[in-house]
Amino acid sequence: MKKLLMVLASASLLALAACGGAEESQETSGKAQQEEKKPTKAEQKEVSNKPEKDEDGNMVFTKVGQKAKTPDGTIELLKIKDVNQTVNVAPLTVTVDKIKLFKVTNPSADFVDTIDMQADEKVGDSFTYMQVTYAAENPEEKNIQWYSINKLVLSNGQQIDGISKDFIYDDADEDDVFYGKVKKDYVDAFVVKDENIDNVKLIFAETLDDDSYDTITPEVQSTFELQ
């Protein structure tokens, strides 16, 4: 009888131990599953929205919203259009590269003076300007006279004189004559009355024979969307 009671007691203890072990195993398994399901922090990378610099140290704005303090003031890129289209102003081939719209705040005194002197424009503590980059190439030996962009007509109703209102004076502006097979790169900039511009019509000047001053090709118009 004693042996039977001892056997039963041992069996009970084994059963309790087994149940405890099962519960402990389930609890451990549950914790492990919770740890597996626990979200981990995603790898974070800092994304810079600052413009990069070219080999000459100049700021290059390539994405809308890029903003930076420059010697000219705080400049923000509002719109950009990668045009890359060719316009035939025979014999010249004109390739429009990019059109950008910038907002300037707190401009430097030198920048304000440059705009006043080059474009006869009075600007305040905040203003907007459009930049047009393009190239023109003469494939012939004949000397050609050309005055680049003659007029700009904006979707907001503003018309701009392209010759007198360009406030960036570059190498291409030094001479209006293409002496034979010459390629010139232009960077033009114009103060605009507001930033609500959806498109711009560029009116390219006529081409002239530099010897006879006869018109070869009259003005050519092309419209470019900025959206």
Secondary structure, DSSP 8 states (H G I E B T S, - for coil): -HHHHHHHHHHHHHHHHHHHHHHHHHHHHHHHHHHHHS-----------S-EE-TTS-EE--STT-EEEETTEEEEEEEEEEEEEEEEETTEEEEEEEEEEEEEES--HHHHHHHHHHH-----SEEEEEEEEEEEE--SSS-EEE-SEEEEEETTS-EEETTTS-----GGGG-SEE-SS-EEEEEEEEEES-S--SEEEEEE--EEETTT--EEE--EEEEEE--
